Amino acid sequence: MDFKREENRIYAEDEGGKLIAEILFPRVADNVVDICHTFVDSSLRGQGIADKLVRAVIAEVQPKGCKVRTSCPYAEAWFSSHPEYADLTEE
C-alpha cells in the first residue's frame, strides 16, 4: 500500500479517491506528537494496515528526536505490545 504524507498525517486512498487508511499525529509540544486517530476501512481490517501506519509515523518522527503521545486507543495498545519502542513514548 502506498501511503501519502502530509504534515502530521499519513493516509491512503483507493483508486476513486476514497479514504481507506489514515493516521493523525499533530505536534502537541516541542518534540512531542500525539497519535490521536487511526482509521482503516473495514474492507482492509485484519491485514496489518494500522500497524504499518504506526510504523510509518515512527519512521517519520524518530529521526527528528520526537516523542510520541498516544491518545488513540489503537496506538496505545500498539505501543503496549511493542516494548522495544518504549523509549519513544512520552513519559
C-alpha positions in Angstrom: 0.0 0.0 0.0 1.3 3.4 -1.0 0.9 5.9 1.8 0.6 9.6 1.1 2.1 12.1 3.5 1.0 15.5 4.7 2.2 17.4 7.8 1.0 15.3 10.8 -1.0 12.9 8.6 -0.3 9.7 6.7 -3.0 8.2 4.7 -4.1 6.1 1.7 -6.9 6.4 -0.8 -8.4 3.9 -3.2 -8.4 4.4 -7.0 -11.5 6.6 -6.7 -10.1 8.9 -4.1 -11.9 7.4 -1.1 -10.0 7.5 2.2 -9.2 3.9 3.1 -6.5 4.4 5.8 -5.3 7.3 7.9 -3.3 8.2 11.0 -3.1 11.7 12.5 -0.2 12.8 14.8 -0.3 16.5 15.4 2.5 18.2 17.3 1.3 18.9 20.8 4.5 20.2 22.4 8.1 20.8 21.5 9.3 17.4 20.1 6.0 15.6 21.1 3.4 14.3 18.6 0.1 12.8 19.6 -1.2 9.8 17.6 -4.8 10.8 18.1 -6.6 9.0 15.3 -6.1 5.8 13.4 -8.6 4.6 10.7 -8.6 1.6 8.5 -11.5 0.9 6.1 -13.5 -2.2 7.2 -12.6 -3.9 3.9 -8.9 -3.8 4.8 -9.1 -4.8 8.5 -7.0 -7.7 9.7 -4.3 -7.0 7.1 -1.9 -5.2 9.3 -2.5 -1.7 7.8 -2.9 0.0 11.2 0.5 -1.5 12.2 2.1 -0.1 9.1 0.6 3.3 9.8 2.1 3.4 13.3 5.4 2.3 12.0 5.3 5.0 9.3 4.8 7.6 12.0 7.7 6.2 13.9 9.9 6.3 10.8 8.9 9.9 10.3 9.3 11.3 13.9 12.1 9.2 15.4 14.9 10.7 13.3 13.7 14.2 14.4 14.0 13.2 18.1 10.3 13.4 18.8 8.4 11.6 21.5 5.0 10.0 20.9 1.9 10.5 23.0 -1.0 8.0 22.3 -4.5 9.3 22.8 -5.7 6.9 20.1 -6.7 3.6 21.7 -5.1 1.6 18.9 -1.8 3.4 19.2 -1.8 3.0 22.9 -2.4 -0.8 22.6 0.3 -1.0 19.8 3.0 0.7 21.9 2.0 -1.5 24.9 2.6 -4.6 22.8 5.9 -3.3 21.3 8.1 -2.6 24.3 11.1 -2.2 22.0 9.6 1.3 21.2 9.1 2.3 24.8 11.8 4.9 24.6 9.7 6.8 22.0 6.7 7.3 24.2 6.2 10.4 26.3 6.7 9.7 30.0 
